[in-house]
Structures are given as C-alpha cells and as structure tokens.
Amino acid sequence: MAAHQEKKPSEERNRKSTQNGTRTSQVQWGRAWEVDWFSLASILFLLMFAPLIVYFFIMSCDQYQCSLIDPVIDLLTGNKYLSDIWNKTPTLTYRAAGIYTLWVAFQVFLYVCIPDFCHKFLPGYVGGVQEGAVTPAGVVNKYEINGLQAWIITHVLWFANAYYFHCFSPTIIFDNWIPLLWCANILGYAVSTFAMIKGYFFPTNAKDCKFTGNFFYDYMMGIEFNPRIGKWFDFKLFFNGRPGIVAWTLINLSYAAKQQELYGQVTNSMILVNVLQGIYVLDFFWNEAWYLKTIDICHDHFGWYLGWGDCVWLPYLYTLQGLYLVYHPVQLGTANAIGILMLGLIGYYVFRMTNHQKDLFRRTNGNCKIWGKKPEYIECSYMSVDGTKYHSKLMTSGFWGWARHFNYTGDLMGSLAYCLTCGFDHILPYFYIVYMTILLTHRCIRDEHRCLSKYGKDWKRYTSAVPYRLIPGIF
Ligand code: NDP
C-alpha cells in the first residue's frame, strides 16, 4: 500500500477540520452528504428514464431495424400508439427466466465456490485473495479475485457447446433478448432494493454507511460502501464483473452466431467488435485485482446506480454495436477496417498504460521507472473518519503528467472505434461514445471533487502542475 498511517488523538477525530487548508468534514470524502438540487434532479431523471432508454433502444432494433427516428415519427404522426409498440414487445417467458436464473446461479457458483487457480500457472497474473483500498472508515477489505477463471470456464463451456455438445443454439441470447431484459430488470431492482434494506437493518460495516436523508439519492447512489453476504460474497465485485462483464463477450458471440445463421457469414465489422471489446473485457479480468483500486470499488457506494446498472444498462447498452450489426451487416473496406483496428488498439494501449503507470507507481510507493525515469510526484495526506492520518502521492509524470485522466481519453478512443465499425447509416451505434463521453467527463469532475475534499491544498498543487483533465492543451 502506498498510504502510510499515523494515529491522531481521539478528541480530534470527529470535529470539522481545516484539512490541508480546505475546510471540509473528515467524513466527507467518501460521498457527498448534502444533496444539491442538480444531483437530485439528475437522479430522478435517471431513475425514471434510464429503464425507458434501454427499452427504447432494444425495441427500436426489434421493431424498427435499429432506427431511433422511425418510432418517434410513427408516434408523432399518430401512425402508431404506444400501446401498439408495447403489444408487439415480447413478454417475459419461462424459458428466459430459466436461462437467466441458471446463468446467474452459475456465476454465483463460480464466484463463491471455486477459489482462483489461474494465478498458480499464469505468470504475471494477480489472483486469489487480494486487499482493496482503505475505506473512509479505515477498513481494508479482502477479496477473492477469480474473475479470469470464471470468464475462461464460461467461455470454454460456451465454445464446447457451440462446436461439440449442441445443447442449445449459440444464438440463444439474441433469440431471447427482450424476455431476458425483463429478467435482468427484476434482478437489478431486487438487488438494489435489497442493498438499501440491508444498509438500514444489517449493514456489513455500519461506519462505512452514508445516509443523506434523501430517499431517492440513497436508493440510487447506495448506502453501504461494501455490502457483503458472509465473508466473501461482495456485491460490488460480483455484480460489476460477473453478470455484467462476463456476459458482454458472450452476448457479442451470440450476435456473431446470429449473423452467421441469417447471412451465412460473419462480417469483418462484427469480428472487429468482438475482438476489440473482447480485449477490453479480458483486460478487465486480467487486471481484476487492480480494479479493486478504481472508483467503482474504492469510492462508490452500492445502490441502484451499480446494481441495476450492472444488470441492465451494461449488458444491454454496451453491446449495441453487435446488435446493430445483426440487423445491418456492414462489410468494411480493408483500409477502413485497418484504420478502426488501429484506433481501437491505440486507445486500448493508452488506456492500459495510463492505468498501469498509476498502479505501478502506487504499488511501489514511487520506487519505479516511468518511461525510463524516476517518476515525479506531489506528496499529499488525508484523514479517515477515525482520525488516522495517511500519506500518499500523486504522480505528475508519464501519462499522468499529460492530463489528469488520460486513461479516460484512451477509453474514449477505443469506444469510438467500436462505434465506427457500424458505418454512418444510423445513430444508434453511436450512443455508446456519447454516453461514455458524458460518463467519463462526469466521473472526472466527480473524482476531482472528491480528491479536493480528500487532499485539500495538496490537490490544488497537483492541478496546477497538471492543468488539463482529458486532452492536453484543450480540456
Ligand atoms: P482512475 O483509475 O483514474 O482513478 C482515480 C483515482 O486515482 C483518484 O480518485 C485518486 O485516488 C487516484 N489518482 C488520481 N490522480 C492520481 C495521480 N496523479 N497519481 C496517483 N493516483 C492518482 O479512475 P477510475 O477508477 O474511474 O477508472 C479506472 C479505469 O476504468 C479508467 O481507465 C476508466 O477509463 C475505466 N472505466 C471504464 C468504465 C466503463 O464503463 N467502460 C466506467 C468507469 C471507468 P486516491 O484516492 O487513491 O488518491
């Protein structure tokens, strides 16, 4: 751990402090206590409209060949009523409920019952029991990192079925896509509601709970920081990684299988989507231990935003390019395909190297080489809720000297590459880059707000040393 600690006298612990020159409550850096009207309005908007947005996109593909404009025109001109669209929408089926229950149960089994063996034979892979970051209450959680193994087992079984056992068609996901949407919603709402009740009545760590007093904010952003059942079943790690991200590559494979079934071939654009997103997913699992130090695990509480988001938003909207290509099989020219591949790979390189530099820097406490040189950094300190003082460092060289979130820039380049595979006939596949730009810009601002509360004047020294957020010289 890069953070070193020293105890403060107990009487200093819970008072408001002028920490590092910035007046702030010491318990504030985990999440905002007071809900401003803008946050509340955004939350109400998302709670009401995010499920409708997902439905609108998936329905548009099912009923309008992925056109987002045609259903609007139909409704505005009175050509169709909402009830017509709704009546044509496939309902929840026993088959979908069975598939979904088996799928989630299988992922729970892989997560809980099979300790990691990959780290024993894969050089460089960090798996098995690992520690997370220090929580605002000063707790360090342990996690069983076995996502790569779950991903490998799931995909080996998938291919074994597709090429050998033939127990079900590889198009099964596409063929049940809307009935599965209802199942994903049921799980997403159930887990978010359960997490809220648990936060009130039997939290895993009461000191890491935060109550704003606003029901909607607490439901959306979560009360508990790291809700768990038993010692190992961690909600955040499971829901983000397993039903969400393991499914991502399977969903894309199912789309490719559907293209094969419908057109007798898989287009190069579909292969590109599968390969580029596959690299991103594999990277996630290869670096699952590193993921414990990212914002989702380190800073966000577990509420509807993560619970429903992981069950519904992620698998349904992150895979829109593959879905679109089933309806519009695009065969790219060689130059375009190579250009998109290069953009995707360069984006991935920037994303990975930036994340790697920070991880290496933090793991070695700055005793490493970044681009062949000793890293430059700013010393900083912060306090946890129990008054313990920690020291940390903010790197100002490598990609972290170019911009404060160059990892997001690489992520955005990769996201654009996915969208470009679909050509320019429809706007639906471009939803992803628009969404990622909003998500990562908002995340950047949110993270910086939190870092300012945490590090105070040290953070200001850092932002003077590295003035740009995402694009050097521009933003
Ligand atoms: P970061 O990995 O950028 O982590 C931000 C944290 O890093 C800060 O809160 C701070 O934490 C620490 N930090 C900030 N600046 C420095 C510095 N100069 N030197 C050392 N440490 C620093 O953010 P995320 O967790 O949001 O993102 C991780 C990756 O995941 C990104 O590449 C992002 O693109 C990707 N991502 C993808 C999403 C998707 O849906 N596809 C969604 C979200 C993220 P501390 O308190 O420890 O100092």
Residues whose N, C-alpha, C, O or C-beta is under 5 A from the ligand:
A	BS01	NDP	T294 I295 D296 F351 K358 K393 L394 M395 W400 R404 N407 Y408 D411 D447
